Amino acid sequence: MRRRVTFASSSARMELLYLPSPAEGVDLAAKMAFLKRVAIGLGLLLTASAVPFNTFDGEGFEACHDVAAVYQPKTIDDMVSIVQDAAANNTPVRASGNAHMWYDTMCSDDSSTVIMQTEYVNGFSEFDLEGGSVVIEAGVTFLQFADYLHARGASMGYTLVNWNMTIAGAVAMGAHRSSLREPSMVAAGVLELWIIDGSGTLQHIVKDESDDTWLAASTSLGLLGPIAKLKFKIYPDFKLYAKQDILDEDDVLNGDIYGLISPYATANFWWWPFLKKFHHRYYDVVPTTQSTQQGFQSTFSITQPEAETAKALLNAGKYLPASNQAAETTFFAIWSLPNFHEKTTDTPILTWPVYGYNYDVLIGGLYPGLQPEWAYDLHGYTLELAVPVTRANDLLKRVRELFDAEALAGHPMTSTYRSGINIKFGQPYNDLLGQVHTTGTGGEEWSKGAIMFDFPTFWPTIGDHKRYNEDFYPRLAKTLLDEFPARPHWTKNTREVFEESVKNLDPGHLSRFRAVRERFDPKNIFKSVLGEIIGVSPTA
């Protein structure tokens, strides 16, 4: 059980979630009293027994297996003080926004690690619509940013992702929207960064694509230090339409994939392998006066009865493929309708196209009064790999071959996620560790962009929690990593997938990143398992 301790700092209040050992029992009160007497101020606290730090999915889904404490700073000065104390004690520290990740790769396996949760460091400053920029602090989420901008007649363009992520976290981990026509890496919207280095010094980094410091910082994996604030590019607000078509699988696998995606401001596919269908979703700008509709998208909102029905069907699918097939058929029918409400009345929109403002249409959030699926114990695993878009048809055909082989072996595969298998795309963006830089290995062509294969799957809540045909998923990952120059998404893959992916990462980029990391963090206090696996951080 967590206990909260609040300390005063020179600039604000900072809270620490103290993580006691379950065995402490009656000694807890004495230990807490002792902690309050200790002159740690904003200093470092190590508990007698470390406990997990969870992903957004909650208990049982560990981002870090063992951490000693969780700090909740209120200001950038608090963040700096935490890092300075960690450096003085040679203690590992990792920053986290909302822990929007899936696997245990956020920290190192050092149980003295402390976490700095940044959600309360969420200020805005220097708003300049005419100049096209605003400064945002580490804990600002996309939903907070969108609301702030919309109220001022502005938007963030297409460099955006899910509502429950922080912008700083998305930048650090290389998150992206889906577009070949427009910049869609979140980092592409960053003009300047302030990172707290391993000595606790605030380093100011201005965008310069000829500078390795910038190229490392724009997808840093948190290994250079926590992002304290960013200057972000903004635009006058605008409206878009959203439209969706149903395509036969053959029309995509043997079709002009680039031609289906590249004409639009943002576009993607959702694949339904049992039904052999695709949803083709696409968006583009319309005049603000074209429609008074204010569509608001939600991918994750769900009612409790819906959640319980889905969970029963998907849990049965752990053992019965027919149940998974029924689930995919149901989800396909639901997803064929707009997943939008009219924002002004919270009523469902039933026909395509849908019109609305930038973030509301592209991402949205939760409908009023509803919770996300994970609040009802609907959880998932995922796998995401990027390959050159010039290999898009080859990639999807190879996955279909693997699905067909499983069916012949008596294990028909389906999508067990409410919106199918997500097929996304990325315009090239050059940095050292991003998924869509144009420096390829083995002569591969990345200059036209990338296709991302994102395969979310239901995590059964029963039995041993293994998925239906569990051993297929690592075999799928290994096959794609062996046969394609696939690059991993940094929050959506297991340790084993990262280990397999190293052969596809550019060694020159890794070496250049490592050199910048050594300058920023010579004591390696920002270390992570991910950095160790790909060889940019020492393992000891």
C-alpha positions in Angstrom: 0.0 0.0 0.0 1.3 3.4 -0.9 1.6 6.3 1.7 1.9 9.9 0.6 4.3 12.3 2.3 4.4 16.0 1.4 7.6 18.0 1.7 8.1 21.8 1.3 10.5 23.2 -1.2 11.7 26.7 -1.8 9.4 27.0 -4.8 6.4 24.8 -4.2 5.2 21.6 -2.5 6.4 18.3 -3.7 4.7 15.0 -2.8 6.4 11.6 -2.4 4.5 8.4 -2.7 6.4 6.3 -0.2 6.4 2.6 -1.0 6.6 0.6 2.2 7.4 -3.1 2.4 4.3 -5.2 2.9 6.1 -6.8 5.9 6.5 -3.5 7.8 3.2 -3.7 9.6 3.2 -1.9 12.9 6.6 -0.4 12.2 5.2 1.7 9.4 4.1 4.6 11.6 7.5 4.8 13.2 9.2 4.7 9.9 7.0 7.4 8.5 7.7 9.6 11.6 11.4 9.0 11.1 11.1 10.0 7.4 9.5 13.3 8.4 12.3 14.0 10.7 15.0 13.2 8.2 16.3 16.3 6.5 15.6 15.0 3.0 13.6 18.0 1.7 13.7 17.2 -1.9 16.3 14.6 -1.4 16.4 10.9 -2.0 14.5 8.2 -0.1 15.2 4.5 -0.3 12.7 2.1 1.3 13.4 -1.1 3.0 11.8 -3.1 0.2 11.2 -2.0 -3.4 7.9 -2.5 -5.2 6.7 -2.4 -8.8 5.8 0.8 -10.7 3.0 0.0 -13.0 2.1 1.1 -16.5 -1.2 2.9 -17.3 -2.9 -0.6 -17.1 -2.4 -0.7 -13.4 -1.6 -3.4 -10.9 0.0 -6.5 -12.4 1.4 -4.6 -15.4 4.8 -3.5 -14.4 6.8 -0.7 -16.2 9.5 -1.2 -13.6 9.8 -4.3 -11.4 11.3 -2.6 -8.4 11.5 1.1 -7.4 12.3 2.6 -4.1 10.2 5.7 -4.2 7.9 7.8 -6.4 8.2 11.6 -6.3 5.6 14.0 -7.6 7.3 17.3 -8.2 5.2 20.4 -8.6 7.7 22.6 -10.4 10.7 22.4 -12.7 12.9 23.5 -9.8 11.6 20.5 -7.9 12.6 18.2 -10.8 16.1 19.7 -10.9 16.5 19.2 -7.1 15.4 15.5 -7.4 18.0 14.9 -10.1 20.7 16.8 -8.2 20.1 14.6 -5.1 20.0 11.5 -7.2 23.4 12.4 -8.8 24.9 13.2 -5.4 23.9 9.7 -4.2 24.6 7.9 -7.5 21.0 6.7 -7.5 19.1 5.8 -10.6 16.1 8.1 -11.5 13.6 7.8 -14.2 10.9 10.3 -15.2 7.4 9.2 -16.0 4.3 11.0 -17.2 1.3 8.6 -17.2 3.3 5.5 -17.8 1.7 5.0 -21.2 3.6 1.8 -22.1 3.1 -1.9 -22.1 6.1 -3.7 -20.8 8.8 -3.8 -18.2 11.4 -1.7 -20.0 11.1 1.7 -18.5 13.7 1.4 -15.7 16.8 -0.7 -15.1 16.5 -3.7 -12.8 18.2 -1.7 -10.0 15.9 -1.7 -7.0 17.3 1.6 -5.7 15.7 3.4 -8.7 13.3 6.3 -7.9 10.6 7.6 -10.2 9.7 11.2 -10.9 6.1 11.5 -11.9 5.7 14.8 -13.8 1.9 15.1 -14.1 1.8 18.1 -11.7 4.5 20.1 -13.6 2.0 21.2 -16.3 2.3 24.9 -16.9 2.1 26.9 -20.2 3.9 30.1 -21.1 5.0 32.3 -24.0 1.9 31.6 -26.1 2.5 33.2 -29.5 0.0 32.2 -32.2 1.4 34.7 -34.7 4.9 33.4 -34.2 3.6 29.8 -34.1 4.9 28.5 -30.7 4.2 28.0 -27.1 6.3 26.6 -24.1 4.8 23.7 -22.2 6.1 21.9 -19.1 6.9 18.2 -18.7 3.6 17.0 -17.4 1.3 18.6 -19.9 -0.9 15.9 -21.6 -2.2 16.0 -25.1 -5.7 16.6 -23.9 -4.6 19.5 -21.6 -2.6 20.9 -24.5 -5.5 20.6 -27.0 -8.0 22.3 -24.6 -5.5 25.1 -23.9 -4.9 25.7 -27.6 -8.5 25.4 -28.8 -9.5 28.0 -26.2 -7.0 30.4 -27.9 -7.9 29.6 -31.5 -4.9 27.3 -32.0 -3.9 23.7 -32.6 -0.9 21.4 -32.6 -1.4 20.3 -36.2 -0.8 16.5 -36.8 2.0 15.9 -34.3 -0.3 14.4 -31.7 -1.2 11.1 -30.1 -3.4 9.7 -27.3 -5.1 12.0 -24.8 -3.6 10.3 -21.7 0.0 10.8 -22.7 2.3 13.7 -21.9 3.9 15.5 -24.8 7.3 15.2 -23.1 6.9 11.4 -22.8 5.7 11.0 -26.3 8.7 13.0 -27.6 11.2 11.0 -25.5 9.9 7.7 -26.6 9.4 8.5 -30.3 5.5 8.4 -30.5 3.8 9.2 -33.7 0.5 9.8 -35.5 -0.2 8.1 -38.9 0.6 10.2 -41.9 2.8 10.1 -45.0 1.9 13.5 -46.2 2.4 15.5 -43.0 4.9 15.5 -40.2 3.5 13.0 -37.7 6.3 12.2 -35.2 5.5 14.2 -32.1 9.1 15.3 -32.0 8.6 17.0 -35.3 6.6 19.6 -33.5 9.4 20.5 -31.1 11.4 23.6 -31.6 13.4 23.7 -28.4 14.0 21.3 -25.5 15.1 21.8 -21.9 16.6 18.6 -20.5 17.9 18.1 -16.9 21.2 16.3 -17.4 23.0 13.9 -15.0 24.4 16.7 -12.9 21.0 18.4 -12.4 21.8 21.1 -14.9 19.0 22.4 -17.2 20.4 22.0 -20.7 18.7 24.1 -23.4 18.7 22.4 -26.9 17.5 24.2 -30.0 16.4 22.2 -33.0 19.3 21.8 -35.4 19.3 18.7 -37.6 23.0 19.0 -38.2 23.7 18.7 -34.4 24.0 15.2 -32.8 22.8 16.7 -29.5 19.5 17.6 -31.0 19.3 14.4 -33.0 19.8 12.4 -29.8 17.5 14.6 -27.7 14.5 14.4 -30.0 14.0 10.7 -29.3 16.1 10.2 -26.2 14.4 7.3 -24.4 14.9 9.4 -21.3 18.5 8.5 -21.3 19.8 12.0 -21.5 17.6 13.1 -18.6 14.1 14.2 -17.9 12.5 16.7 -20.4 11.6 19.7 -18.2 9.9 21.8 -20.8 9.5 22.2 -24.6 8.8 24.9 -27.1 6.2 23.4 -29.4 5.1 24.5 -32.9 1.4 25.6 -33.1 -1.0 26.6 -35.9 -4.3 28.4 -36.2 -7.1 26.0 -35.3 -8.8 24.2 -38.1 -11.6 21.7 -38.9 -11.3 18.3 -40.5 -13.5 15.6 -41.8 -13.1 11.9 -40.9 -14.2 9.3 -43.3 -14.0 5.5 -43.3 -14.4 2.9 -46.0 -14.5 -0.9 -45.8 -12.0 -2.7 -48.1 -11.5 -6.3 -49.0 -8.2 -7.7 -47.8 -7.0 -8.4 -51.3 -7.5 -4.7 -52.3 -5.0 -3.8 -49.7 -2.5 -6.6 -49.8 -2.3 -6.4 -53.6 -3.2 -2.8 -53.9 -1.5 0.6 -53.9 -1.0 1.1 -50.2 1.0 4.2 -50.6 -1.7 5.6 -52.9 -4.4 4.9 -50.3 -2.6 6.7 -47.5 -0.4 9.5 -48.8 -3.1 11.8 -50.3 -4.5 12.5 -46.8 -3.5 14.6 -43.9 -3.6 11.5 -41.8 -4.8 8.0 -42.6 -4.5 4.4 -41.4 -5.9 0.9 -41.7 -7.5 -1.4 -39.2 -7.1 -5.1 -40.2 -9.6 -7.8 -39.4 -7.8 -11.0 -40.4 -10.7 -13.5 -39.7 -13.1 -11.5 -41.9 -10.4 -10.6 -44.4 -11.4 -7.0 -44.3 -9.8 -3.6 -43.7 -11.2 -0.4 -42.4 -9.5 2.5 -44.2 -9.8 5.7 -42.0 -8.7 9.0 -43.5 -8.9 12.7 -42.5 -8.3 16.0 -44.1 -8.9 19.7 -43.7 -12.3 21.4 -44.5 -13.4 25.0 -44.4 -14.4 25.9 -40.8 -17.8 27.0 -42.2 -18.5 23.7 -44.0 -20.3 22.1 -41.1 -21.5 23.1 -37.7 -20.9 19.6 -36.4 -18.4 19.2 -33.6 -17.4 15.6 -33.7 -15.5 14.2 -30.8 -13.7 10.8 -31.2 -13.2 8.2 -28.5 -11.4 4.9 -29.0 -11.3 3.8 -25.4 -14.7 4.9 -23.8 -16.8 1.9 -22.7 -19.7 1.2 -20.4 -19.5 -1.5 -17.8 -22.1 -3.8 -19.5 -20.1 -3.5 -22.7 -16.9 -4.2 -20.9 -18.3 -7.3 -19.1 -19.7 -8.7 -22.3 -16.4 -8.2 -24.2 -14.4 -9.7 -21.3 -16.6 -12.8 -21.2 -16.3 -13.3 -24.9 -12.6 -12.7 -25.1 -11.8 -14.8 -22.0 -13.6 -17.7 -23.6 -11.4 -17.1 -26.7 -8.4 -18.1 -24.6 -9.6 -21.7 -25.2 -12.1 -21.5 -28.1 -11.1 -19.9 -31.4 -14.8 -19.6 -32.3 -15.3 -17.2 -29.5 -12.4 -15.0 -30.8 -14.1 -15.1 -34.3 -17.3 -14.0 -32.8 -15.5 -11.2 -31.0 -13.8 -10.0 -34.2 -17.1 -10.0 -36.1 -18.8 -8.0 -33.3 -16.0 -5.5 -33.0 -15.9 -5.1 -36.8 -19.6 -4.2 -36.9 -19.2 -1.7 -34.1 -16.1 -0.1 -35.6 -17.8 0.3 -39.0 -19.9 3.0 -37.4 -18.3 6.3 -36.4 -16.6 6.2 -33.0 -17.7 9.8 -32.4 -20.2 11.8 -30.4 -21.4 15.3 -31.1 -19.4 17.3 -28.5 -22.1 19.8 -27.7 -24.8 17.2 -26.9 -22.8 14.0 -26.2 -25.0 12.1 -28.6 -23.7 9.4 -31.0 -22.9 10.4 -34.6 -24.1 7.6 -36.8 -23.0 8.4 -40.3 -19.8 9.2 -42.2 -18.2 11.7 -42.8 -17.7 13.3 -39.4 -16.7 17.0 -39.0 -15.0 18.8 -36.1 -12.0 20.6 -34.8 -8.4 19.3 -35.0 -7.7 17.3 -31.8 -11.4 16.4 -31.2 -11.6 14.6 -34.5 -8.1 13.2 -34.7 -7.9 11.9 -31.1 -10.6 13.1 -28.8 -10.6 11.4 -25.4 -13.3 10.0 -23.1 -17.0 10.6 -23.4 -18.5 12.3 -20.4 -19.2 9.9 -17.6 -17.5 6.9 -19.2 -14.2 5.2 -18.3 -11.5 3.7 -20.5 -11.5 -0.1 -21.1 -8.6 -0.8 -18.8 -10.6 0.6 -15.8 -12.8 -2.5 -16.3 -9.9 -5.0 -16.3 -9.8 -5.1 -20.1 -6.0 -5.1 -20.8 -3.8 -6.0 -23.7 -0.3 -6.8 -25.0 1.0 -5.4 -28.2 3.8 -5.7 -30.8 4.7 -2.7 -33.0 7.3 -2.8 -35.8 8.1 -0.3 -38.6 9.4 -1.2 -42.0 9.9 0.9 -45.2 6.6 1.8 -46.8 8.1 0.5 -50.0 7.8 -3.0 -48.4 4.3 -2.5 -47.1 2.7 -5.1 -49.4 5.4 -7.6 -48.7 5.0 -7.1 -44.9 1.2 -7.6 -44.8 1.3 -10.5 -47.2 3.9 -12.2 -45.0 1.7 -11.7 -42.0 -1.2 -13.2 -43.9 0.9 -16.2 -44.8 1.8 -16.7 -41.1 -1.9 -16.4 -40.1 -2.8 -19.0 -42.8 -0.1 -21.4 -41.6 -1.5 -21.2 -38.1 -5.0 -21.9 -39.4 -3.8 -25.0 -41.2 -2.2 -26.2 -38.0 -5.5 -25.9 -36.2 -5.0 -22.4 -34.6 -7.0 -19.8 -36.6 -5.9 -16.3 -35.7 -8.1 -13.3 -35.2 -7.9 -9.7 -33.9 -8.9 -9.6 -30.3 -8.8 -5.8 -30.0 -11.8 -3.6 -30.4 -10.5 -1.7 -33.4 -8.6 -4.5 -35.1 -4.9 -4.6 -36.0 -3.7 -1.0 -36.4 -1.7 -0.3 -39.5 -0.1 3.1 -39.3 2.3 5.2 -41.4 5.1 7.7 -40.8 6.6 10.5 -42.9 10.4 10.4 -42.6 11.8 12.3 -39.6 15.5 12.3 -39.1 17.0 11.7 -35.6 19.2 9.0 -34.2 16.7 6.6 -32.5 13.3 7.3 -34.2 11.4 4.7 -36.2 11.3 6.7 -39.4 14.8 8.1 -40.0 16.1 7.6 -43.5 19.4 6.0 -42.7 18.7 2.4 -43.5 20.7 -0.8 -43.0 21.2 -3.3 -45.7 20.5 -0.8 -48.5 16.8 -0.5 -47.6 14.9 2.5 -48.8 13.2 4.6 -46.1 12.9 7.9 -47.9 9.2 7.5 -48.7 8.4 6.8 -45.1 7.4 3.8 -43.0 4.5 1.4 -42.3 3.9 0.4 -38.7 2.4 -3.0 -37.9 0.7 -2.6 -34.4 -0.8 -5.8 -33.2 -2.7 -5.4 -29.9 -4.1 -8.5 -28.3 -6.4 -9.2 -25.3 -4.8 -10.3 -22.0 -7.0 -13.0 -20.5 -8.0 -12.4 -16.9 -8.4 -16.1 -16.3 -6.1 -19.1 -15.8 -2.4 -18.5 -16.5 -3.2 -15.3 -18.4 -1.6 -16.6 -21.6 -3.3 -15.7 -24.8 -4.8 -18.1 -27.3 -2.0 -19.7 -29.2 0.5 -17.8 -27.1 3.7 -19.1 -28.7 2.6 -17.6 -32.1 3.3 -14.0 -31.0 7.1 -14.4 -30.4 7.4 -16.4 -33.5 5.6 -13.7 -35.5 7.9 -11.0 -34.1 11.1 -13.1 -34.8 10.0 -13.8 -38.3 9.3 -10.1 -39.1 12.6 -9.0 -37.5 14.6 -11.6 -39.4 13.0 -11.1 -42.8 12.5 -7.3 -42.8 14.6 -4.3 -41.6 12.0 -3.8 -38.9 12.5 -1.2 -36.2 10.7 -1.4 -32.9 8.4 1.1 -31.2 10.1 1.9 -27.9 7.1 1.4 -25.6 5.2 -1.4 -27.3 7.6 -4.4 -27.4 9.0 -6.9 -24.9 12.7 -7.2 -23.9 13.0 -10.2 -26.2 11.7 -8.3 -29.2 14.2 -5.5 -28.5 17.0 -8.0 -28.2 16.0 -9.5 -31.6 15.7 -6.0 -33.2 19.3 -4.8 -32.4 20.5 -6.3 -35.7 18.2 -3.9 -37.6 19.3 -0.7 -35.8 21.9 1.5 -37.4 25.2 1.0 -35.6 26.4 4.4 -36.5 23.3 6.0 -35.0 23.7 3.9 -31.8 27.3 5.0 -31.5 26.5 8.7 -32.0 23.7 8.5 -29.5 25.9 6.8 -27.0 28.5 9.6 -27.3 25.8 12.2 -26.5 24.4 10.2 -23.6 27.9 9.9 -22.1 28.2 13.7 -22.1 24.7 14.2 -20.6 24.8 11.4 -18.1 28.4 10.2 -17.3 27.3 8.5 -14.1 24.5 6.6 -15.9 21.8 7.5 -13.4 19.1 7.6 -16.1 19.7 4.0 -17.2 17.1 1.7 -18.4 16.8 -1.9 -19.5 16.0 -0.7 -23.0 19.2 1.4 -23.2 21.2 -1.5 -22.0 19.7 -3.9 -24.5 20.4 -1.7 -27.5 23.9 -0.9 -26.3 23.6 2.8 -25.7 23.9 2.5 -21.9 26.4 0.4 -19.9 25.0 -2.7 -18.2 26.8 -2.2 -15.0 
